Amino acid sequence: MLHERHRIRDKGVDEIFASSDVSVVLPKYAMPEKEQDPRHTYQLVADELMLDGNSRQNLATFCQTWLEPEVHALMDLTMDKNMVDKDEYPRTAELEERCVHMLADLWNSPATENSIGTSTTGSSEAAMLGGMALLWNWRARRRAEGKPTDRPNLVTGPVQVCWHKFTRYWDVEHREIPMEGDRLIMTPEEVLKRVDENTIGVVPTLGVTFTGDFEPVEDVHRALDRLQSETGLDLPMHVDGASGAFLAPFTAPHLTWDFRLPRVKSINASGHKFGLSPLSVGWIVWRSKEDLPEELVFDVNYLGGNMPTFALNFSRPGGQIAVQYYNFSRLGREGYRKIHQQCYDIAMYLAEEIDRLGPFEILSNGDPHKGIPAISWKLKEGVDHGFTLFDLAVGLRAKGWKVPAYTMPANREDMAVQRILVRHGFSRDLASLLMNDYRDALSHFDRHPIVHPLTEAEAGGFCH
Ligand SMILES: *Cc1c(COP(=O)(O)O)cnc(C)c1O
């Protein structure tokens, strides 16, 4: 093929943008009849993708947007490996097992050899698996007591949509603690108001989506201990550590939220967020094999021993697992700590800068003991600012930055916030360039007062 291209080039007809197949638009709704030169089609598809914008300026996403060259190389090397084919690719399966054990260790499992877990496509799949284990265990307990199993409920704080999916898909009543006033997360008191004998589990989030805050796992745990001593009700917990489970072990090691707490039966985390792996890897680890109901696990015996598999998907790329293992080995605890601490330092710098501008009240400031390296803020109340956070979000879009503005979920739909997530690859220098653009957007509003400040609905898909 290369030889063929050289031949064509020699004839002087290989200028991509002047070629006849590039002089027309790409097909949109039906597959074309004829094949095309791969280089030409590649150029057009790559150019269309360029219009997505620059992912590293997307400060809304929690997912990795900067990856080491070695990660790109490993991904290329593993593109043909299907991780579900454990007899075909036993080394990939082995790397997955090692990652599970390293995570069990990182999350202070009392007996890592007895812990069990799996990779997933992300925290969403991991949450489904964790929720199913809670549901099956609750049913088994109820049946053993001769009690009905038709009214299961799950208690959470204001959660990511994956838990809404779990409760709807599996027909579980969702008792989601709404935000009230200045309380934007779960508290022990609010949990106790909602739990009963039909509660399959309590799910605190380590790094709430809307603000980045850690929910008080240990305080909730203590409240559930008290509840048990008073009523006999023994409730399990699952921690949604999508972001936090890859942060707190390194940057807040004394925060007790993990398997050090006996009620914590399982933990999920997103490898592709602060696990620093490329898109499409998550993890779930159970405290012990007893916490994962056997009926949910399908045993595959290809490897001589037993390879338990528990997943919603079947075929999946093995590269994300290989890279997760690469990251654990290459960075170690030291590397993760340095990278994440840098993100927190930059978040705290941004929080100070935004606070100094005047019109804003900081809600989360990037304190590693309180949340993830994200900052969120709102406009000070009781003042007519002449603009909204939605105007600011749209203004920053003009410079390529995506700094989302959105309203809170129930019961604070009245409150709009803006949020920045600081990730690996967002340097102190980029942060200062962002602040220049933020100040420019504000002074633009001074010079050209806005007649009709944008609402969330009017800003449409522009802001998040
Ligand atoms: C991102 C996130 C999820 C969903 O995770 P994916 O890896 O995107 O599937 C769930 N819970 C929380 C708290 C999150 O931040």
The ligand as an SDF file (V2000), in Angstrom:
LIG
                    3D

 15 15  0  0  0  0  0  0  0  0999 V2000
  -17.8280    9.4840   37.6980 C   0  0  0  0  0  0  0  0  0  0  0  0
  -18.6130    8.9450   38.8280 C   0  0  0  0  0  0  0  0  0  0  0  0
  -19.3940    7.8070   38.6800 C   0  0  0  0  0  0  0  0  0  0  0  0
  -19.5210    7.1100   37.3470 C   0  0  0  0  0  0  0  0  0  0  0  0
  -18.2780    6.6060   36.9960 O   0  0  0  0  0  0  0  0  0  0  0  0
  -17.8470    6.1850   35.5140 P   0  0  0  0  0  0  0  0  0  0  0  0
  -16.4680    5.6810   35.7580 O   0  0  0  0  0  0  0  0  0  0  0  0
  -17.8990    7.4200   34.6890 O   0  0  0  0  0  0  0  0  0  0  0  0
  -18.7960    5.1350   35.0680 O   0  0  0  0  0  0  0  0  0  0  0  0
  -20.0560    7.3310   39.7810 C   0  0  0  0  0  0  0  0  0  0  0  0
  -19.9860    7.9390   40.9670 N   0  0  0  0  0  0  0  0  0  0  0  0
  -19.2500    9.0460   41.1600 C   0  0  0  0  0  0  0  0  0  0  0  0
  -19.1760    9.6730   42.5190 C   0  0  0  0  0  0  0  0  0  0  0  0
  -18.5280    9.5920   40.0960 C   0  0  0  0  0  0  0  0  0  0  0  0
  -17.7790   10.6920   40.2860 O   0  0  0  0  0  0  0  0  0  0  0  0
  1  2  1  0
  2  3  1  0
  2 14  2  0
  3  4  1  0
  3 10  2  0
  4  5  1  0
  5  6  1  0
  6  7  2  0
  6  8  1  0
  6  9  1  0
 10 11  1  0
 11 12  2  0
 12 13  1  0
 12 14  1  0
 14 15  1  0
M  END
$$$$
